[in-house]
Amino acid sequence: RLVEALLEMDRKIGMTKDFRESNEKYGRAVTFVPEIFMTPAEAFNAPFERIRLEKSAGRISGEFIYLYPPGIPILAPGEMITPEIIEYIIYAKEKGCSMQGTEDPAVEHLNDRQVWK
């Protein structure tokens, strides 16, 4: 009932014609859960390297990356960057989504931390 009510509101204000169109335009379902390797404070204060997004898999994020709206993080400081997350970020950029939280406004580079084990 909630979905139907939201779709009806969308139709009334002219935002989208249906849920499939909206989903294709603004994104796809996220099916990954980042693994946490350090606290956000530790990640903010750890030495970092600025590295190309495509080469950052297996490293720890040193900054937030989120889509706005709604402002929910894709990555937070201290979380592991995986190939799936990189793929999703590239996908969102290609769709024209607004990315926030990184030093690099184009989200071509990330401030990453190496994984020490």
C-alpha positions, 0 to 999 in steps of 0.5 A: 500500500505504501508503494502504491501511495507513493506512486500515486503522489508521484503521478499527481506531482508529475515527477515520474510516470511509474516506478520502473522509469524512476528506478532507471533514471535515478539508480538501481538497488544497492546489494552490497554492504561495506566491510568496516576496517577502522572507525571513521575517526581513525580513517580521517586521521590515518595517512592517506594517498589520493588514488584513482577511483578505478584503482582503489579496490582493496583499500580503506575509504578516507572520506564519505561518498554519498548520492544527494539526494537522498544523502545516504552514504555509499562509503564512509571513512573506515570502510573497505572499497570493493569492486562492486562499490567502484562499479556502483559509483561509476554507474551513478556518475554515468546516470548523472547522479550528484555525488557529494562528500569527496575532496574531488568533486568529479569523484575521479580520485579518492583519499584512501588508506592502505590496509595494514594487517 
